[in-house]
Amino acid sequence: MSYAQVVVGLPVEGPFDYAVPVNFKDKIAVGSRVGVSFGPKNLVGYVVKLTRTTRLKKTKEITELLDEYPVLDRTILELARELAVYNFCSWGEAIETALPEPLRSGRRFTKLAAPSAESNELSVEPGEIILLHDIGGRARWDVYLQEIRNTLDCKRSALLICPDVTEVFQAKDTFKAKLGIEPVVLYRKQPRELDEWLKVRESRAQLVIGARSAVFAPLTDLGLVIIDEEENSVYKQDQVPHYHARHAGILRSAISGAKLILGSAAPSLEAMQLVRQGKARCIQLPKAGAFPEVKLIDRRHLPYQDRKARVILPRLLSDSIFSVLTNKGKTLLFINRKGFATFAVCLSCGAALKCPRCSVNLAYHFESKSLACHRCNFRMEIPDLCPSCNAGYIKYSGTGTEKIESEVARIFPAARIKIIETEADLSLSDADIFVSTSFITKSTGLSFDLIGVLDIDNMLNRVDFRAAEKAFAVLSALAGFTDKQVLIPTSFPSHHVFLSLMKKDPGLFYEEEFKERKQLGYPPYKHIAAVKLRAKYEEKVERSARALFEKFNGSDKSKGVEVVSVSPAQPAKLRGNYYWQILLKSAQPEDITGFLKNNLKNFLHSGIIVTVDMDPL
């Protein structure tokens, strides 16, 4: 009798033994999808091992074989297994995040071609890891092109991962024109996603370009993995499994024996730590033109009237804009918030207008005359009266792109002003002053004579140990759009983020940031895990979170796991669910996962969904 060890896409440990019917015996293989009875449900399962023995006295039979040829190769199975262990999820959940939706839902194929032969032995020799520190922001693409060309010439396949679908298609057009081949594009919810995925699985593609999920592209004989903008937060998945594409790329390249290139204008501390540990080699690419002059406007020393009125554009910045306008130049004003005002509050009762589904303030959008939640896209018309006390004194405060546009139009009535929010807005020919959020950093080929960075202190003041790193990444990207001048109003002129840019020395930022992280025991020196609990009822999730916190504190922590805190998540309510989280810290991620296995298996949490986010952003 033959047996198959099967995993399913549920948060349950496996694999589970199933008997293989005689009529499937010669067709079933590791990596095949099968139909199985799991409790009262019929589910899609994934074969991870075939054996002739089982320890069970009685086993269920596999009910159907969904594939003539396996859809999962050994590389993807091993990658999913390692990600499952690291991110504290089931092997089946990790496998399902690697597959297009039709495959997860059990769709059959009658004409699936056999993939090219693959080795039964996984590579144990990891490829080289190179960190491209692209100070200018675009030089790394010439390196990408040459590395991809070399890989294809060696008859091996290449994978390029970009943080945004727009950039995916920009890269596709570039490499199609320069390499003379048609890259396959992969990203979630794309039209004909399955057809494109099958091209890759059937070895009809040499080059794949995609978003985060493309790290699971079923390429055979993979020789090169490139992750562009490796520091970008979009590479972290906000659903189970909470994997990061950079970490998955490191595992994928090690399993495949492929070279890994991490490219960035402002590398993450995790990537820089690989260099410090000797696990990666850093190549610094200089800026093609001159690095811009970075000047700070100390808000603490503004005239009293300007500080009292919270002037949006300090005099030095407005004078500089006037000078650029006089010389027919282009100005970019950056602020990382959309809308006209960031919150609305009743002056009578003090109630803030919040999203009914999320515990966040509604932002006022002047153009649409509406209040909007930027978390769940809830919208409502502007109320004439306060919903809490029926008073008619609602004040709109805070600054977004629309308010900046309004203020600039007041100061420079003759200037042409445009907000950049979509690809269609990226032309610089029809305006003199441009206002944008971080969307602008996704574009290429833009050049400005002056860049003003507004309200960057808001980013630095967040309750987030990565706040300085994120601000540095944004400012580094913006500096790539000019070789002339960047003006930054701030109340923290001595912050190492600003000093490193003013002195044109990124090393100064990393040295200081590493020092602070080490003193506080933050990543990359230690790993943090967020145990997240969510439910529809606030009291229930709070009670469960505090009970679990007490359980953790009373458990054996001999392996160095520190139970840090229990608190409402930020935001505490999102899309109708209430969230609490418990933070754990340890030098080794496997110590945290072992601790959680021992403490979560008997934790009763009816109606509460518990997930684990390793290395949360």
C-alpha positions as CSV (number, residue, x, y, z in Angstrom):
1,M,0.0,0.0,0.0
2,S,1.3,3.5,-0.9
3,Y,0.7,6.6,1.2
4,A,0.9,10.3,0.6
5,Q,1.8,12.9,3.2
6,V,-0.5,15.8,2.5
7,V,-0.7,19.4,3.8
8,V,-3.7,21.7,3.4
9,G,-4.1,25.5,3.4
10,L,-5.4,25.7,7.0
11,P,-3.6,26.8,10.2
12,V,-3.0,23.2,11.3
13,E,0.2,21.3,11.6
14,G,0.8,18.5,9.2
15,P,1.5,16.7,7.1
16,F,-1.4,14.1,7.2
17,D,-1.2,10.6,5.9
18,Y,-3.6,9.5,3.2
19,A,-3.8,6.2,1.4
20,V,-3.1,6.4,-2.4
21,P,-5.8,4.6,-4.5
22,V,-4.4,2.0,-6.9
23,N,-5.5,4.0,-10.0
24,F,-3.5,7.0,-8.8
25,K,-0.3,5.0,-7.9
26,D,1.6,5.6,-11.1
27,K,0.5,9.2,-11.6
28,I,0.8,10.8,-8.2
29,A,4.0,12.6,-7.3
30,V,5.5,15.0,-4.8
31,G,4.1,18.4,-5.6
32,S,0.7,17.1,-6.9
33,R,-2.6,18.7,-5.9
34,V,-5.1,16.2,-4.6
35,G,-8.6,16.2,-3.3
36,V,-8.9,15.0,0.3
37,S,-11.6,14.7,3.0
38,F,-10.5,16.8,6.0
39,G,-13.0,16.6,8.8
40,P,-16.4,17.5,7.5
41,K,-14.9,19.4,4.4
42,N,-13.4,18.4,1.1
43,L,-10.2,20.4,0.6
44,V,-7.4,20.8,-1.9
45,G,-4.2,19.2,-0.5
46,Y,-0.6,19.2,-1.6
47,V,1.6,16.1,-1.6
48,V,4.9,16.7,0.1
49,K,6.1,13.1,0.5
50,L,5.3,9.6,-0.8
51,T,5.9,6.6,1.5
52,R,5.0,2.9,1.8
53,T,4.4,3.0,5.6
54,T,2.2,4.9,8.0
55,R,1.9,4.9,11.8
56,L,-1.9,5.3,11.6
57,K,-4.1,2.2,12.0
58,K,-6.7,3.6,9.7
59,T,-6.3,6.2,6.9
60,K,-8.6,8.0,4.5
61,E,-8.0,7.7,0.8
62,I,-7.2,10.5,-1.5
63,T,-10.5,11.2,-3.3
64,E,-9.1,12.7,-6.5
65,L,-5.8,13.6,-8.3
66,L,-6.1,17.1,-9.8
67,D,-2.9,17.2,-11.9
68,E,-1.4,14.9,-14.5
69,Y,1.9,16.5,-13.7
70,P,2.8,18.1,-10.3
71,V,2.3,21.9,-10.2
72,L,4.8,22.3,-7.3
73,D,8.5,21.6,-7.8
74,R,10.8,20.6,-5.0
75,T,12.4,24.1,-4.9
76,I,9.0,25.8,-4.1
77,L,8.1,23.1,-1.7
78,E,11.3,23.6,0.3
79,L,11.0,27.4,0.1
80,A,7.4,27.2,1.4
81,R,8.5,24.8,4.2
82,E,11.3,27.2,5.4
83,L,9.0,30.2,5.3
84,A,6.3,28.3,7.3
85,V,8.9,27.5,10.0
86,Y,10.2,31.1,10.1
87,N,6.8,32.8,10.0
88,F,5.0,30.4,12.3
89,C,2.3,29.3,9.9
90,S,1.4,25.9,8.4
91,W,3.3,24.5,5.4
92,G,0.0,24.4,3.5
93,E,-0.7,28.1,4.1
94,A,2.8,28.9,2.8
95,I,2.3,26.7,-0.3
96,E,-1.0,28.4,-1.1
97,T,0.5,31.9,-1.0
98,A,2.8,30.7,-3.8
99,L,0.0,29.6,-6.1
100,P,-2.5,31.5,-8.3
101,E,-6.1,31.4,-7.0
102,P,-7.4,28.9,-9.6
103,L,-4.8,26.4,-8.4
104,R,-5.7,27.0,-4.8
105,S,-9.4,26.5,-5.5
106,G,-8.9,23.1,-7.2
107,R,-9.2,23.9,-10.8
108,R,-8.3,20.9,-13.0
109,F,-6.2,21.0,-16.1
110,T,-6.5,18.7,-19.1
111,K,-3.6,20.0,-21.2
112,L,-0.9,20.8,-18.7
113,A,2.4,20.1,-20.3
114,A,5.2,18.4,-18.4
115,P,7.8,20.8,-17.0
116,S,11.5,20.3,-17.9
117,A,13.3,17.8,-15.7
118,E,14.6,19.0,-12.4
119,S,17.2,17.7,-10.1
120,N,15.9,15.7,-7.1
121,E,18.7,17.2,-5.0
122,L,18.3,20.7,-3.8
123,S,21.3,23.0,-3.9
124,V,23.1,23.3,-0.6
125,E,25.5,25.9,-1.8
126,P,24.0,29.4,-1.7
127,G,24.8,31.8,-4.4
128,E,26.5,35.1,-3.9
129,I,24.6,38.0,-2.3
130,I,25.3,41.5,-3.6
131,L,23.9,44.7,-2.2
132,L,23.8,47.6,-4.8
133,H,23.8,50.9,-2.9
134,D,22.6,53.1,-5.7
135,I,23.2,56.6,-4.3
136,G,21.8,58.3,-7.5
137,G,18.8,56.1,-7.7
138,R,19.0,54.8,-11.3
139,A,22.5,53.5,-12.0
140,R,21.6,50.0,-10.7
141,W,19.4,49.3,-13.7
142,D,22.4,49.1,-16.0
143,V,23.8,46.5,-13.6
144,Y,20.5,44.6,-13.6
145,L,20.5,44.5,-17.4
146,Q,24.1,43.2,-17.6
147,E,23.6,40.6,-14.9
148,I,20.3,39.3,-16.6
149,R,22.1,39.2,-20.0
150,N,25.0,37.2,-18.5
151,T,22.5,34.8,-16.8
152,L,20.5,34.2,-19.9
153,D,23.7,33.6,-21.9
154,C,24.5,30.8,-19.4
155,K,21.2,29.2,-20.2
156,R,19.8,29.9,-16.8
157,S,16.7,31.8,-15.8
158,A,16.4,35.1,-14.1
159,L,13.8,36.7,-11.7
160,L,13.4,40.4,-11.1
161,I,11.0,41.6,-8.3
162,C,9.8,45.2,-8.2
163,P,7.7,46.8,-5.4
164,D,4.9,48.1,-7.6
165,V,3.0,46.9,-10.7
166,T,3.7,50.2,-12.5
167,E,7.4,49.6,-12.1
168,V,7.0,45.9,-13.2
169,F,5.6,47.0,-16.6
170,Q,8.3,49.7,-16.9
171,A,10.9,47.1,-16.3
172,K,9.2,44.7,-18.8
173,D,9.3,47.3,-21.6
174,T,12.9,48.2,-20.9
175,F,14.2,44.6,-20.9
176,K,12.1,43.6,-23.8
177,A,13.6,46.4,-25.9
178,K,17.2,45.8,-24.8
179,L,17.2,42.0,-24.6
180,G,14.9,41.1,-27.5
181,I,12.9,38.7,-25.4
182,E,9.4,38.8,-24.0
183,P,9.5,38.6,-20.2
184,V,6.7,37.0,-18.3
185,V,4.9,39.3,-15.9
186,L,3.5,37.9,-12.6
187,Y,1.5,39.6,-9.9
188,R,-1.6,38.8,-7.9
189,K,-5.0,39.4,-9.5
190,Q,-3.6,40.1,-12.9
191,P,-5.6,39.2,-16.0
192,R,-4.7,35.7,-17.2
193,E,-2.5,35.2,-14.1
194,L,-2.8,31.4,-14.4
195,D,-1.8,31.4,-18.1
196,E,1.3,33.4,-17.3
197,W,2.1,31.2,-14.3
198,L,1.8,28.1,-16.5
199,K,4.2,29.5,-19.1
200,V,6.8,29.7,-16.3
201,R,6.0,26.2,-14.8
202,E,6.2,24.6,-18.3
203,S,9.7,26.2,-18.9
204,R,8.5,28.6,-21.6
205,A,10.0,31.6,-19.9
206,Q,13.6,32.6,-19.2
207,L,12.9,35.9,-17.5
208,V,10.1,36.7,-15.0
209,I,9.4,40.2,-13.8
210,G,6.8,40.6,-11.0
211,A,5.7,42.0,-7.7
212,R,6.2,40.5,-4.3
213,S,4.5,37.1,-5.0
214,A,6.7,36.6,-8.0
215,V,9.4,35.4,-5.6
216,F,7.5,32.0,-5.8
217,A,7.7,31.9,-9.7
218,P,8.2,28.2,-10.6
219,L,11.4,28.9,-12.7
220,T,13.7,26.0,-13.3
221,D,17.5,26.3,-13.3
222,L,17.2,29.7,-11.6
223,G,20.5,31.6,-11.8
224,L,19.7,35.1,-10.7
225,V,17.2,36.8,-8.3
226,I,17.0,40.6,-8.2
227,I,15.0,42.5,-5.6
228,D,14.7,46.2,-6.5
229,E,14.1,48.7,-3.7
230,E,14.6,45.9,-1.2
231,E,13.9,48.3,1.7
232,N,10.3,49.0,0.5
233,S,7.6,48.1,3.1
234,V,5.3,46.7,0.4
235,Y,7.5,43.6,0.3
236,K,6.0,42.6,3.7
237,Q,2.8,40.7,3.3
238,D,0.1,41.8,5.7
239,Q,-1.7,38.5,5.6
240,V,-0.7,35.0,6.8
241,P,2.0,34.1,6.1
242,H,3.6,37.4,6.9
243,Y,6.7,36.8,4.8
244,H,9.0,39.5,3.5
245,A,10.1,39.2,-0.2
246,R,13.7,40.0,0.8
247,H,13.9,37.1,3.2
248,A,12.1,34.9,0.8
249,G,14.5,35.9,-1.9
250,I,17.5,35.0,0.3
251,L,16.0,31.6,0.9
252,R,15.1,31.1,-2.7
253,S,18.6,32.0,-4.0
254,A,20.2,29.7,-1.4
255,I,17.9,26.7,-2.3
256,S,18.5,27.3,-6.0
257,G,22.2,28.2,-5.9
258,A,21.4,31.5,-7.6
259,K,23.1,34.9,-7.3
260,L,21.0,37.4,-5.3
261,I,21.1,41.1,-6.0
262,L,19.5,43.5,-3.5
263,G,19.2,47.0,-5.0
264,S,18.3,50.2,-3.2
265,A,19.1,53.9,-3.0
266,A,18.8,53.6,0.8
267,P,19.4,50.0,1.9
268,S,17.6,48.5,4.8
269,L,19.5,47.9,8.0
270,E,18.8,44.2,7.5
271,A,20.6,44.3,4.2
272,M,23.5,46.4,5.6
273,Q,23.8,43.9,8.5
274,L,24.3,41.1,5.9
275,V,27.3,43.1,4.7
276,R,28.6,43.7,8.2
277,Q,28.4,40.0,8.9
278,G,30.3,39.1,5.7
279,K,27.2,37.4,4.2
280,A,26.9,39.9,1.4
281,R,29.1,42.2,-0.7
282,C,28.2,45.9,-1.0
283,I,28.8,47.8,-4.2
284,Q,28.3,51.5,-4.0
285,L,27.1,53.1,-7.3
286,P,27.8,56.9,-7.4
287,K,25.2,59.4,-8.6
288,A,25.6,60.3,-12.3
289,G,25.3,64.0,-11.6
290,A,26.2,66.1,-8.6
291,F,24.6,65.3,-5.3
292,P,22.2,68.1,-4.5
293,E,22.8,70.7,-1.8
294,V,20.6,69.8,1.2
295,K,19.6,72.7,3.4
296,L,17.6,72.7,6.6
297,I,15.1,75.4,7.7
298,D,15.1,75.4,11.4
299,R,11.5,75.8,12.4
300,R,12.5,76.6,16.0
301,H,14.1,79.9,14.8
302,L,11.3,81.1,12.5
303,P,9.7,84.5,13.3
304,Y,7.3,84.2,16.2
305,Q,4.3,85.1,14.0
306,D,5.2,82.3,11.6
307,R,5.6,79.7,14.3
308,K,2.3,80.8,15.9
309,A,0.4,80.6,12.6
310,R,2.2,77.3,11.7
311,V,3.2,78.7,8.3
312,I,3.2,76.0,5.7
313,L,5.9,77.5,3.5
314,P,8.7,79.2,5.4
315,R,10.1,82.4,3.9
316,L,13.3,80.8,2.7
317,L,11.4,78.1,0.9
318,S,8.9,80.5,-0.8
319,D,11.8,82.7,-1.8
320,S,13.6,79.8,-3.4
321,I,10.4,78.8,-5.2
322,F,10.1,82.3,-6.5
323,S,13.7,82.2,-7.8
324,V,13.1,78.9,-9.6
325,L,9.9,80.3,-11.2
326,T,11.8,83.4,-12.4
327,N,14.4,81.1,-14.1
328,K,11.6,79.0,-15.7
329,G,12.6,76.0,-13.6
330,K,10.6,73.2,-12.0
331,T,9.8,72.8,-8.3
332,L,8.6,69.7,-6.4
333,L,6.9,70.0,-3.0
334,F,6.7,66.7,-1.2
335,I,4.2,65.9,1.6
336,N,3.3,62.3,2.4
337,R,-0.4,62.9,3.1
338,K,-3.2,63.1,0.6
339,G,-6.3,65.4,0.8
340,F,-6.8,68.9,2.1
341,A,-6.9,68.3,5.9
342,T,-6.0,65.2,7.8
343,F,-8.7,65.3,10.5
344,A,-12.0,67.1,11.3
345,V,-13.0,68.0,14.9
346,C,-16.0,69.7,16.4
347,L,-15.0,72.9,18.2
348,S,-18.1,72.6,20.5
349,C,-17.8,69.1,21.9
350,G,-14.2,68.1,20.8
351,A,-15.3,65.0,19.0
352,A,-13.2,63.9,16.0
353,L,-14.9,62.5,13.0
354,K,-13.6,58.9,12.6
355,C,-14.1,56.0,10.3
356,P,-17.0,53.8,11.6
357,R,-15.0,50.7,10.6
358,C,-11.5,51.8,11.6
359,S,-10.1,53.8,14.6
360,V,-8.6,56.4,12.3
361,N,-9.5,60.0,11.6
362,L,-11.3,60.8,8.4
363,A,-9.4,63.1,6.0
364,Y,-11.1,66.0,4.2
365,H,-10.8,66.0,0.4
366,F,-11.6,69.4,-1.0
367,E,-11.9,68.3,-4.6
368,S,-14.6,65.7,-3.9
369,K,-16.1,67.6,-0.9
370,S,-16.0,64.4,1.1
371,L,-14.4,62.8,4.2
372,A,-12.5,59.6,3.5
373,C,-10.7,56.8,5.4
374,H,-7.4,56.0,3.8
375,R,-7.4,52.6,5.4
376,C,-10.6,51.0,4.1
377,N,-11.8,53.6,1.5
378,F,-14.9,54.5,3.5
379,R,-16.3,57.9,2.3
380,M,-19.0,60.2,3.5
381,E,-20.3,63.6,2.6
382,I,-19.2,66.6,4.7
383,P,-21.7,66.9,7.6
384,D,-23.3,70.3,8.2
385,L,-23.6,69.5,11.9
386,C,-21.5,67.5,14.3
387,P,-22.8,63.9,14.5
388,S,-22.2,63.9,18.3
389,C,-23.7,67.2,19.5
390,N,-25.4,68.7,16.4
391,A,-23.3,71.9,16.7
392,G,-22.2,73.5,13.4
393,Y,-18.6,74.3,14.3
394,I,-16.5,71.6,12.6
395,K,-12.8,72.6,12.1
396,Y,-10.5,70.9,9.5
397,S,-6.9,70.7,10.6
398,G,-3.7,69.2,9.3
399,T,-2.0,69.4,5.9
400,G,-2.3,67.3,2.8
401,T,-1.5,67.7,-0.9
402,E,-4.6,69.7,-1.6
403,K,-3.9,72.2,1.1
404,I,-0.4,72.7,-0.2
405,E,-1.7,73.2,-3.7
406,S,-4.1,75.9,-2.3
407,E,-1.4,77.7,-0.3
408,V,1.0,77.7,-3.2
409,A,-1.7,79.1,-5.5
410,R,-2.3,81.9,-3.0
411,I,1.4,82.8,-2.8
412,F,2.1,82.4,-6.5
413,P,-1.1,83.1,-8.4
414,A,0.6,83.2,-11.8
415,A,2.3,79.8,-11.4
416,R,0.9,76.6,-13.0
417,I,0.4,74.0,-10.2
418,K,-0.3,70.3,-10.4
419,I,-0.8,67.5,-7.9
420,I,0.9,64.2,-9.0
421,E,-1.2,61.3,-7.9
422,T,-1.4,59.0,-11.0
423,E,0.8,58.0,-13.9
424,A,-1.1,60.4,-16.2
425,D,0.2,63.3,-14.0
426,L,3.9,62.5,-14.5
427,S,4.5,64.9,-17.4
428,L,6.4,68.0,-16.3
429,S,5.5,70.1,-19.3
430,D,2.2,71.5,-18.2
431,A,3.1,73.0,-14.8
432,D,5.8,74.8,-12.9
433,I,5.2,73.6,-9.3
434,F,4.3,70.0,-8.5
435,V,2.9,68.6,-5.3
436,S,3.1,64.9,-4.6
437,T,3.2,62.1,-2.0
438,S,5.7,59.2,-2.1
439,F,4.0,58.2,-5.3
440,I,6.5,60.4,-7.0
441,T,9.3,58.0,-6.0
442,K,7.9,55.3,-8.3
443,S,8.6,57.4,-11.4
444,T,11.7,57.6,-13.5
445,G,13.4,60.2,-15.6
446,L,12.0,63.2,-13.7
447,S,14.3,66.2,-12.9
448,F,13.6,69.3,-10.7
449,D,15.5,72.4,-9.9
450,L,14.2,72.6,-6.4
451,I,12.7,70.0,-4.0
452,G,10.9,71.1,-0.8
453,V,10.2,68.4,1.8
454,L,7.3,69.4,4.0
455,D,6.3,68.0,7.4
456,I,9.0,65.3,7.4
457,D,9.0,65.6,11.2
458,N,5.7,63.9,11.2
459,M,7.4,60.8,9.8
460,L,10.2,61.0,12.3
461,N,7.9,61.4,15.3
462,R,5.9,58.2,14.7
463,V,5.9,55.4,17.4
464,D,8.0,53.2,15.1
465,F,11.6,52.1,15.7
466,R,12.0,52.2,11.9
467,A,10.8,55.8,11.6
468,A,14.3,57.2,10.9
469,E,15.1,54.5,8.4
470,K,11.8,55.2,6.5
471,A,12.5,58.9,6.5
472,F,16.0,58.4,5.2
473,A,14.7,56.2,2.4
474,V,12.2,58.8,1.3
475,L,14.7,61.6,1.4
476,S,17.3,59.6,-0.5
477,A,14.8,58.8,-3.2
478,L,13.8,62.5,-3.5
479,A,17.5,63.6,-3.7
480,G,17.8,61.5,-6.9
481,F,15.4,63.8,-8.7
482,T,17.7,66.9,-8.5
483,D,21.3,67.8,-8.6
484,K,20.7,71.3,-7.3
485,Q,18.9,71.9,-4.0
486,V,16.7,70.2,-1.4
487,L,15.1,72.3,1.3
488,I,13.8,70.6,4.5
489,P,11.9,72.6,7.2
490,T,12.4,70.7,10.5
491,S,12.5,71.2,14.2
492,F,15.2,68.5,14.5
493,P,18.1,69.9,12.5
494,S,20.7,67.8,14.4
495,H,19.0,64.4,13.6
496,H,21.4,62.0,11.9
497,V,19.0,61.5,9.0
498,F,19.5,65.1,8.0
499,L,23.2,65.3,8.9
500,S,24.1,62.3,6.7
501,L,22.4,63.9,3.7
502,M,23.9,67.3,4.3
503,K,27.4,65.8,4.6
504,K,26.7,63.5,1.6
505,D,27.7,60.6,3.7
506,P,25.1,57.7,4.0
507,G,27.5,55.8,6.3
508,L,27.0,58.4,9.0
509,F,23.3,57.5,9.1
510,Y,23.9,53.8,9.2
511,E,26.5,54.1,11.9
512,E,24.3,56.1,14.2
513,E,21.2,54.0,13.5
514,F,23.0,50.7,14.1
515,K,24.3,52.1,17.4
516,E,20.8,53.1,18.6
517,R,19.2,49.8,17.5
518,K,21.9,47.8,19.3
519,Q,21.4,49.8,22.5
520,L,17.7,49.2,22.4
521,G,17.8,45.6,21.3
522,Y,15.9,46.2,18.1
523,P,16.3,44.5,14.7
524,P,18.5,43.6,13.1
525,Y,20.2,42.7,16.4
526,K,17.1,41.0,17.8
527,H,14.0,39.6,16.2
528,I,10.5,40.8,17.2
529,A,7.3,38.8,16.8
530,A,3.8,40.4,17.1
531,V,1.2,37.9,18.3
532,K,-1.9,39.5,16.9
533,L,-5.5,38.8,18.2
534,R,-8.5,40.1,16.4
535,A,-12.3,39.8,16.9
536,K,-15.5,41.7,16.2
537,Y,-15.9,42.5,19.9
538,E,-13.5,44.8,21.7
539,E,-13.9,43.5,25.2
540,K,-13.5,39.9,24.1
541,V,-10.2,40.5,22.2
542,E,-8.8,42.5,25.1
543,R,-9.6,39.9,27.6
544,S,-8.0,37.1,25.5
545,A,-4.9,39.2,24.8
546,R,-4.4,39.9,28.5
547,A,-4.9,36.2,29.4
548,L,-2.4,35.1,26.8
549,F,0.1,37.7,28.0
550,E,-0.2,36.3,31.5
551,K,0.3,32.8,30.1
552,F,3.4,33.9,28.3
553,N,4.8,35.6,31.4
554,G,4.3,32.5,33.4
555,S,6.0,30.2,30.9
556,D,9.6,29.0,30.7
557,K,11.6,31.6,28.9
558,S,15.0,29.9,29.4
559,K,15.9,30.3,25.7
560,G,16.0,34.0,26.0
561,V,12.5,35.0,24.8
562,E,11.4,38.3,26.3
563,V,7.7,39.1,26.6
564,V,7.8,42.8,25.9
565,S,4.2,44.2,26.1
566,V,0.5,43.8,25.5
567,S,-1.5,46.6,24.0
568,P,-4.1,47.6,21.3
569,A,-2.6,47.4,17.8
570,Q,-2.1,50.5,15.7
571,P,-4.8,51.2,14.6
572,A,-6.9,49.4,17.3
573,K,-9.8,48.9,14.9
574,L,-9.5,48.1,11.2
575,R,-12.3,47.2,8.8
576,G,-14.7,46.3,11.5
577,N,-12.3,44.2,13.6
578,Y,-10.6,45.0,16.9
579,Y,-6.9,44.2,17.2
580,W,-4.6,43.7,20.2
581,Q,-1.0,42.5,20.1
582,I,1.6,40.9,22.3
583,L,5.3,41.7,21.4
584,L,8.0,39.1,21.9
585,K,11.7,39.6,21.4
586,S,14.6,37.2,21.0
587,A,18.0,37.0,19.4
588,Q,16.9,33.9,17.3
589,P,13.6,33.6,15.5
590,E,13.5,29.8,16.1
591,D,13.5,30.5,19.9
592,I,10.3,32.5,19.4
593,T,8.6,29.9,17.3
594,G,9.5,27.2,19.7
595,F,8.1,29.3,22.6
596,L,4.9,29.9,20.7
597,K,4.4,26.3,19.8
598,N,4.5,25.4,23.5
599,N,2.2,28.2,24.6
600,L,-0.4,28.5,21.8
601,K,-1.3,24.8,21.3
602,N,-3.5,24.7,24.5
603,F,-4.7,28.3,24.4
604,L,-8.5,28.5,24.2
605,H,-9.6,31.4,22.0
606,S,-13.1,30.7,20.6
607,G,-14.1,33.5,18.3
608,I,-10.6,35.0,18.4
609,I,-8.3,34.8,15.4
610,V,-4.6,34.6,16.4
611,T,-1.8,35.2,13.9
612,V,1.9,35.7,14.3
613,D,3.9,38.3,12.4
614,M,7.6,37.7,12.6
615,D,9.7,40.9,12.1
616,P,6.7,43.2,11.7
617,L,7.3,46.6,10.0
